[in-house]
Amino acid sequence: MNHKVLSALVSIAVSVTVAFCAVSAEAQTSAAGPYYAVPSWDQKLPSSTRFIVLSNWNNEAVLDRETGLVWERTLGGGISDWFVANSTCIVKTVGGRLGWHLPTIQELASLIDPSVAAPGPTLPAGHPFINVAAAGYWSSTSQAPAATQAWTVDFSSGFILGFREKGTTFRNVWCTRGGQTVDPQ
């Protein structure tokens, strides 16, 4: 084979390989089971299809298809200070899995449905969560510039509130998995 023909064949082989890899990279899943669209914070799903109770997690966790976050389904109730709330999530096992964290203010606020009136809980209609109090919940997000304060979400009103002293015991805990974690301060 002459040099020009060999170069042309190598070039074609490289082009086909690159094209094949690009097509393969677009595949979302090859696993058996239902297909879940790639979560994106710019989409708005109807509440009837937004939340999926994860049966392979003993029905203890819920996938939010809108954000890609996994939430604990049944909340334990009770209140704690911010430090205990962080620790509670870090050591929590839900559906046989560790890796939970106290949600950021953005993650927690993503659950609010502003069309739901007080006294709440201000969650989308038909949500699958159990024991959600119409009350305040801690986020992991500190209230700048005061590192001694944190943002919270009040699910009775749907308000996002700052200036809550981390050492006070008056907010609930709701852990999530995935998403954007921040180190507690």
Secondary structure, DSSP 8 states (H G I E B T S, - for coil): --HHHHHHHHHHHHHHHHHHHHHHHT----SSS-------TT----HHHHEEE-GGGTT-EEEETTT--EEESB-----B-HHHHHHHHHH--BTTB--EE---HHHHHTT--TTS-TTS----TT---BS--SSEEEEEEEETTEEEEEEEEETTTTEEEEEEETT---BB---EESS------
